[in-house]
Amino acid sequence: MEHFQNNNILSAKQHAFRKYHSCETQLVSVINEWASSLDQRKQVDVFILDFEKAFDTVPHELLKSKLYTMGVSHQVLCWVDAFLSDREQSVVVNGSRSNPSKVTSGVPQGSVLGPILFLAYINDIGNAVSSGVRLFADDCVCYRVIDDVSDGHQLQEDINILGQWAKDWGMSFQPVKCNIMTITRKRKPVIFNYMLNGVHLVKVDCVKYLGIHITSDLNWGKHIQNVCNKGNRILGVLRRNLSPCSKDAKLAAYKGLLLPVLEYASSVWDPHQAFLQHNLENIQRRAARFIASDYSREPGSVSSLLRDLNLVPLAERRRQSRIILFAKGIYGQAQIPIDCLRKPLRRSRNMHDMHFCQCMPVPIAISIVFFQIQLGIGIVCLQTSLVVPVVL
C-alpha cells in the first residue's frame, strides 16, 4: 500500500480500504456531482454495477500480472504467490466432509492483504471509460450528464466497455441486479434504453448505494423514513431485552446500537425540513424515556431527561459532523471535493486567509449564506450556495 500511495497508482475514484477515504467521503463526492447537475437543470443517468461474487472470482495469475505492471518487486510477487497458492476448500454437512478442491481464484476474505489485492486488480476498470466512475471496492457506479440522445449512446458504449473488461479479466456482472437511474427534475427527460450483455437494464427511481437510499430527485425523505423505521425496530429490541438493566447499561446500548444508525453518513443527507428533523428527534426522545424509565407527560420532562443524560439534539450533532468533515477536507484528512470552493478575488476588510466561496456557476439568482465555523485552529468563514449544501 505504501508503494501504491507513493507512486499514486491507485485511482482517485477508489475510496475503499484507503487512508482518508471512507463510505462518507465517497457519498459526499458523488452526491455533490449529481446535485450540481440537478441544480443546473440537467439530467444524469447513473449505471449501478453489481459484480457476481467479486472477491471470489479474481484469477490468481491475472492478479499477479497486474501487480507486476504496477511495479511490485519480484520478492514481493513471490511472497504473494506463496500466500495465494496451495489453498483448498471443502464443504462439511452434518459432520461429513467433501473431497477438497483447489482454490485457483479469489482473494482470502478476512485477511489484511485481501482488500489491497482486490483494489489492485480492479484499479483499471474505468481507464477506458469517458463517463464518470466511482468505486468503493466492488461497488461501482458509472454516470454521465445526458443532454441529448448522443450522450445516451456514449454511456451505452461505456457500459459495453465495462462489460468487456469484466469478461477479459475473469469477472462478471449480474445484469438482473444492475440498474439504471435517471436523476433529473425535467418534465421531459431524455429516454434511452440501456443494455448490458444483451439484457435490458431495469430503470429504478430509488437505489441503495453504500447504505444510503438515493432517489431520482435526490430527496432524502425516503432514506430518513428507512432510518426511522430501522431505529424504531432497534429501540423495540432494546426495550424488550434491557428493561431490567441499569440506566448506564441502557445508555451504553443506545449509543452503541441505535445512535450509529441514526447518524450514518448524516453529513450527506442532513435534512432541512422540520418534519424530517422532528421524526429523527422523536426516536432519541423515546429512547431517553426508556433509558431513564421515566414516561411522565409533564411539559419539559423529555428535555430535562436529555440534559441529565447529556444527549445533544441530533440536529446539533449532524451540524458538528458536517463542520468536522469540512475541516478534515481543508487539511487533507478527508478526500472530499473542496476544489469547488476557492478564495475570492476581491477581499474585504472583514475577510481573512481562510475565507471560502462557492465558485460553481449557477444559472439562477441564489441567496448566499455566511457560516462562521469554530475550529480548534481558529475561525473559518464559509460562504456557499444554498442549493449545493452537500459538502457542508
N, C-alpha and C positions, 0 to 999 in steps of 0.2 A: 504493500500500500504506500509506503514511503517512496518507492521508485515511481509509482503511478503519479503521486502528488508532485514530486519534484520535477517530473518531466511533463506534467499537465497532459497526461494520457487519457484519463477518464473524461467522458463527455460532461460538459457543464449542465446538460439536461438531466443527468442522473443524480437523484437526491437520496438514494438508499445506501445505508451502511457507510456513510462518509461523514467526516468531521464537519461541523457547522451546517449539516444538512439534516432534514427530518421530513416527516409527513406534512408538518405545518408549513415549512418553507416551500415544499413542492406545491401545496394547495394555494398558498398566497401568490406564488409566481404565476401559476396557470390561470387562476381566477382573475388576477389583475389583468392579464392579457385579454381574457374573454370579456370582462366588464368594460375595458377600454373600448373594445369594438362595439359592444352593445350601446355604450354612451354616444358613440358616433353614428348610431342608427345603422349599423352594419349587421351582416349575418355571418355567423361562424358555424361551420359543420365540423362536428367532432366525431372521430372514429375511435371507439373504445375497444382495445385489443384484449383478448383472453387467450393466453398460452395454455396448451394442454400439457399438464404435468411438467412445467418448465424446468424445475430443479432436477427432475429425474431423467430428463432426456438429453442432457448435454453430453455429446460424444467426447470421450477422453482424448482421442488422438487429435480431433479438431481443436479441442481446448488447448492442448499443448502447442499446436501450431500457432494459435493466436498469441499465446504467451511469448513464443519465440519472436514473432513480429513486433511485439511490444517492448522488446529489448531485455527480457528477463534472462539472466545469466544461465549458462549451461549447468552449473552446480545446482541452482535453484530448480531448474527444469527437471533434473534428475531426482531431486527431493520430492517435487510434486508428483512425478511419475510413480515413485515408490509409495507415496501417500494414496494414490488412486488405484494402484494395481493390486491384484490378488485379493479382491474383495468378493465375498459370496453372500448370498441371501437364500433363505428358505422360509417356509410357512409352517406354523405349528397350529394344529386344530385338535382340541381335546387330547392333548398330550402326544399326538402323532406328528412327526416332523417329515416334511417332504425332502426330496433329494436337493442338495444345494446347487445353485446355478451361479455362473459367473456374472458379476456386475461390470458391464463394459461402458456404461453411460451414467450420467448424473453426478452431482457433487454431494458429498456427505452432509446431510442436513443435521443441524445441531452442533456442527464444528465451527471453529473460529475462521478457518480458511475457506469454508464452503461459499459463503456470500461473496467474498472477494473474487474467487474464481468465477462465479456466475457474472459478476459485474464486468470482468474482463471479457467473458465470452459474448455478452450481449452488447458490448460497448459500441460497436459499429453499426447497429441496426438502423440508425437514422442518417447515416452518412450520405446515401444516395437519394434522400427524400428532400424535396423542396418545401414541403409543408412543415409546420411546427410540430415538434415531437417532444414529449415529456416522459421521463422514465422514473419509476420507483421500483427497483428490482425488476420483476416480470410484469408489473402493472404499467401499461403503456397507453398513451393517447396520442393520436395524430389529428391535427386540426388545421383548418385553413379558412381565411376570410373569403366568402363567396359573394362576388359582385355580379357575376353572370354565369351562364352555363359552362363557359370555358374553364372557370375556376373549379366547377364540379368535376370536369373531365381531368383536370390536373390532380385533384385529390384522389380520384379513382386510380390514376396512374401510380400515385404514391402508395395506395393500398395494394396494388398489384406488386409493387417493388417490395413491400414488407412481406407479402405472402411468398414471393420468390426467395427472399432472404431466409425465411423460416425453412423452406424446402432445401435450400443449398446447405444449410448448417444443421440439418437433422432435427429441427424442431417443427412444431405445427401449431396453428391457431384452431380454435373451435368456432367455426362460423356461426353455429347456433347461439353461442354466448357472446359473440361480438356484435356490437350495436352501433348505430349512428344517432346522434342527437344534434338538432339544429337549434343554436342559441341565437335568438333574434326577437325583436318586437314588431317586425314588419307585418303588415296585414297580408301581403302577398310575397312570401319568401320564395327564393329560387328553389324549385323542386328538382331533385336529382336522385335517381335510384342507384345506389352503390351496391357493388358485389364483391365477394371475397371467395376465390376458388370456385367460381360458378354458382355460388349461393347468394341470394339477395339478402342484404343486411336489414335487420328489423330496425325501424325508426322508433325511438322512445322519447318521452317527454321528461323523464327523470332517470338518473343513473346514480348508483352509489359508487363513489370513487374515493379510495383511501379513507373509508369510514364516514364520508360526507355525502348527503343526498343533494345532488346538483340538478336543478330544474332548467328547462329550456329558456326561462326568462330570468334566471339567477335570483329567484325569490327564495328566501330561506324559511318560509313558513312551514313547508313540508318537512324539512330537516329538523326544525325545532320541535315540531309535533312528534316526530320519531324519538327525539331526545327525551321529551317529556314522558312519552309512553314507556320508554325503557327505564327512565328514572323512577317512575311510579311503581314499576314492577320490582325494581331492586329495593325500593323503600318498603314494599309489601313483604318481601323476603326478610328484611331486617326486623320488621315488626313481628313476624311470626316466630322468628328464631331467637331474637335478642331481647325480648321484653323483660325477662327477669334480670338482665345484666345491669351493671353499674352505668352511671352517666358517662364515665370516661371510656368504657368499652364501646358504648353506643356511638360516642363522638368519634372514636378512632375508626369504627366501621363505616361511619358516614363519610369521613374524609378519605378513607382508603378505597371504598367500593362505589359510592354514589357520586361524590363530588367530581372525580375524574370524568365520569360520563357526561356530566352537565357542562364541563369546560373543555372537552377535547376539541382542539383546533378552533377555539372560540374567537380568536383574532381574525379568522376568515369569515365567520357567519354572524358576528355580534349584531343583534337586531336593533333597529331604531324605533320600531313600532312598540307603543306602550303595552299593547295587549300581549305581544310575544314575550316581552320582558316580564310582565306580570305572571304569565304561565310558568316561566322558569323560577321566578322568585317564590311562587307558591309551593314548589316542591321543597325548597330549603326551609320554608316556614313550617310546613307539616313535619319535616324531619326534626326541626328544633323542638316542636311539641313532643315528638316521640322520644328524643334524647333526654329531655328534662322530665318526661312523664307528667306534663302539665297541659291539660286540654281546656284551660279556662278561656271563656269567651269575653273577658273584660277588655275594654279598649286599651290598646297599647301593650297587651300581655305578650304577644309574639315578639314585638320589638325589644322588650326588656329581656326576653329569653335569648334572642340573638346577641344582645350585648353581653349577657352573662356568659354565653358560650364562646364569645369572641369570634362570631361568624360574621364576616363582612358581606354586605349585599353582593349578589352575583354580578350585577351590572358594574359595580366598582372593581371587582376582581377582573372582569373582562377588560375594563379600561386600562388597568395596570398591566395586564398581559399584552395589550397592543403597544403600550409605551415601551415595555421591556423588549419586545420583539423588534420594534423600530430602532431602539438604541443599539441592539446587537447588530442589526443590519448596517448601521452607520459605521460601527467599529469592526466590521468584518467577521463577527461572531455568528452570523446567520446569513445564509445566502438567499436574500430576498431582493426584489427589484428596486433598489434605491436609485438606480440610474435615471428613473423617471422624475426624480427631484433634483433640482440644481440650484446653485446660488444665484440670486437675481443680479442683473447687470447694474441696476440702479440701487444705491444704498441710501437709506435714510438715516437720520440721526439716531433712531432707536434700534437699528439693526446691528448685528454682530456677526462673527465668523461662522456661527452655527445656524444661520438662517436658511431655510429651505422654502422653495415654492414649487407649485405644480407647473411643469414645462410642457405637458402633453396638450396638443391643440384640441380645443373643444369647440364645436361649431355653434354653440348657443351661449347666450349670456348666463353666467352662473354666479352664485354667491360665493364669497371667499370667507373662510373661517380661519381664525388665528388660534393656534393652540400653544400654550406655554407649558412645556413638559419639564417637570422637575426630575433631574437625573442626579446620580451620585457625583458627576463631574461638573455640574452647574446647570444652567437653564438653557434649554434648546427651544427656539421658536420654530414652529412648523406651520407653514401656510399651504393649504391644499384645497382642491376642489371638493365640493360636497358630493359630486356624482361619482367619484372614484375613491371611496373610503376604505378600500380593502386593505391597502398596505398599512393603514394606521391602526 
